């Protein structure tokens, strides 16, 4: 890895594509100004990726990808760049305020609004509106993911600037189909047998798939827009 680059942790291969990588692979991938580590889903995988990026000489760590909304005002495609990340045990990590301000300014120039607030990291996907409501009430977070707190912990331990960019897929009222959640592997690649089996057990969930696809496409568009607006996510002062 090349020094003085931003290390980006993404869970899914599709999230890496939003950064301009045509054929990303699990592990480290390089693109101008960035080292993108596709970690797979979850805090342990994200922490491992963040340590690898820090060991490789990256100057800062960014958690990038999709999230679920907890705030009912958020819609699919909205981009959250939180000031703080809170884990399910309530410990809080602040992002680098100066870096966040530079990115927000660059996005504003491109007429992209970044949502502020608190991001919650959990161990498991929050599948329905009731669980999301409880999470919102307890954490006061606007959105939820499964990796950012782990990346932030590594950044803090290694003395590196930390930032989060997450685009909303499912809104606060959405219920995610079990067949979809269980029908992909850790990198977001479909497991056809599992997905088909899940849909056969719950065929009514088929009707949710087109809407979920539209929501995912909106989130990808939001991520791509931010990546285009701010090379290296405005980490460097001259960016």
Buried (B, 14 or more C-beta within 10 A) or exposed (E): BEEEBBBBBBBBBBBBBBBBBEEBEBEBBEBEBBBBBBBBBBBEBBBBBBBBBBEBEBBBBBBBBBBBBBBBEBEBBBBBBBEBBBBBEEEEBEBBEEBBEBBBEBBEEEEBEBBEBBBBBBEEBBBEBEBBBEBBEEBBBBBBBBBBBBBBBBBEEBEBBBBBBBBBBBBBEBBBBBBBEEBBBBBBEEEEEBBEEBBEEEEEBEEBBEEBEEBBEBBBBBBBBBBEBBBBBBBBEEB
